[in-house]
């Protein structure tokens, strides 16, 4: 299977699990958009911290305890948020 134009290799990240924010910034640079132009969905404190560290808008999925710009319980809710 060939690479999609949307796949960004992150094999040069030293510890991908702990450096999600670095991966988000790499994606922003690749597509030449500001980090604030990205939208990240996650369900853990690690996800929330990574988005916050990168300056990315964060939506917490199924976890209302997390600090987030949005809290969603289904992916269907994204249409209203993103459009």
N, C-alpha and C positions, 0 to 999 in steps of 0.2 A: 504494500500500500504506500503510495507516494505522500509526501508532505503537503498539507494544505497551506494556503497562504496565511491562514490564521494560526498555525502552529508555530510557537516560538520556542526554540530549544533553550532549556535552562540548565543544561548539563554542567555549565561552568560555575553554578552557584555552589558554594562550599558546603552548606548545610541547608538544603531546600526547605526542610520542615520548619526550621527556625528562622528562615529568611524569606518568608512569603512576601514581605513588603519589598524586598529587593527584586523579586520576580515581578511584582506588580509594576514597579518603576521601570524594569526592563521592557515590559509590554508597552507601557506608555511611550518610552523612547522609540521603540520599534515602529509604532504607528504614528509617531510624531504628534501625540496629543498630550495635554497636561494631565498629570495624575488625577486631578479633580474631575477630569472627563471620563474616568473609569468608574464602573459600578461593580462592587464586589458583594457577593452573597455568601454568608457563612453562618455557622451555628455554634461557634465556640469562642472562648476568650482569646485564643490564639488568632482566630480570623479577625475579630474586632480590633485587636492590637495591631495586626499586620496592616489592615486598612487604614487605621489611624496614623500609624507611623509613616505610611506612604502618602497620606493626604487624599485617599480614595474614598468616595462615598460608599458607605457600608449599609447593607440590609441584613438584619438578623433573621434567620429562618428558624421558626419554631422555638425561639428562646428569647422571651421578653425581658430577661434579666440583663441582657447585654446592652451596652451603650451603642446606639446605632441611629442613623438618620431615619431608618425605616424598620419596622417590625412586620414580618409577614408570616403567615401560616400555610400558605400555598403559593406555588409558582404562578398561579393564575392571577394573583394580586399584582404581579409585576406590570401587566399591561397598563393599569391605571397609573402606576408610578412613573413608568418610562415614556408614556405617550402624552 
